[in-house]
Amino acid sequence: MLNRPNTDQLTRLIKLNTINALTANASILNLPVDWLVCNAMSPFGLVGPPPSPTTEEARPFAGPASLVPTVLQRRIPHRPWTNLFPLARMRNSWLPAIHVSSFLAEDEEVQLWTTWRPGLGCLGRSVGSA
C-alpha cells in the first residue's frame, strides 16, 4: 500500500524528528557536538566565580525564549543535553535529580537507568521548514 505508513515507520519517524529537534536546538545554542559526549559539561552551569560584565558569558541570551537558561541551569553544573529541551520547568525538575545522581557509584547509576525504558517523542515541523 502506497502512502500508508505502518506503525513501525511512524515510530522511527518520531524518533528521527526528536533527534532532529534536539540537534536544531544544539545549533541554536551554539553547542558543539560535545553535547553528545557523556562527560561534557554545559557552558551554562556556573563553576567558579560569577562572570564579569565584559566576558562572553555575561552577554544576554540571543536564542528563543523557550531555550533561555534558567537560574538553576546557571547555578548547577550539568551535562549539555539538558539544555536542549524547550521546557524550562522540565529542565528545572531534572537538574536537582541529575545533580544528586552524580554522587552515585557507577553501578548504582547503571541500575537506576536500566530498570526502566523512558521514551521521548517530537511531532511537528523543524525550525526553518515551510
Residue pairs with C-beta under 8 A, 6 or more apart in sequence:
5 13
14 121
14 122
14 123
15 121
17 121
17 122
17 123
17 124
17 126
18 120
18 121
18 122
20 122
20 126
21 122
21 126
22 81
22 84
22 85
24 126
24 127
25 67
25 83
25 84
25 85
25 86
26 33
26 35
26 80
26 84
28 63
28 64
28 67
28 127
29 63
29 67
29 83
29 84
31 43
31 80
31 83
31 84
34 40
34 80
35 79
35 80
35 81
35 83
35 84
36 81
38 79
40 79
40 80
41 47
41 77
41 78
41 79
41 80
42 73
42 77
42 78
42 79
42 80
42 82
42 83
43 57
43 80
44 69
44 73
44 74
44 78
44 83
45 73
45 74
45 75
45 76
45 77
45 78
46 74
46 75
46 77
47 77
51 57
51 58
52 58
61 67
61 68
61 69
64 86
66 86
66 87
66 88
67 83
67 86
68 88
69 83
70 88
70 91
70 92
72 91
72 92
72 95
72 96
73 82
73 83
73 91
73 92
73 95
76 95
76 96
76 99
77 99
78 95
78 98
78 99
79 98
82 91
82 94
82 95
82 98
83 91
85 91
101 109
101 112
104 112
